[in-house]
Amino acid sequence: MSSENIATVTKMLESLPETTQTQLIEHLREYIASLQDELERDNLVSKTQHNLVQAARKAKQEIAEGKSQLMDYEQL
């Protein structure tokens, strides 16, 4: 973020009552943490997507060849 944007946000915060500033900062912390989690998930998916596609193709092939079995949920 540019220094100008940071200055604008700071001025906006400073114009609010202190209790509102505190509430807004807490919301921003939660929002940023959520964004970071989302970015981390996206990164993990992109790293493992090829493996997931390969596993799905293998499963589909084994089903077509009759090599698969129905899952018995009672054995889990």
DAFEN-V25158 format. One line per field, one symbol per residue. phi: phi as a letter, one per 40 degrees, with the letter a starting at -180 (. if undefined). psi: psi as a letter, one per 30 degrees, with the letter a starting at -180 (. if undefined). burial: I if it has 16 or more other ideal C-beta (glycine too) atoms within 10 Angstrom, else O. A space follows every 10 residues. Layout:
phi=???
psi=???
burial=???
This chain:
phi=.cdccccccc cccccccdcc dcccccccdc cccccccccc cdcccccbdd cccccccccc cccccgcbbc cccccc
psi=kleeeeeeee eeefflleee eeeeeeeeee eeeeeeeeee eeeeeeefee eeeeeeeeee eeeefggllk kjfff.
burial=OOOOOOOOOO OOOOOOOOOO OOOOOOOOOO OOOOOOOOOO OOOOOOOOOO OOOOOOOOOO OOOOOOOOOO OOOOOO
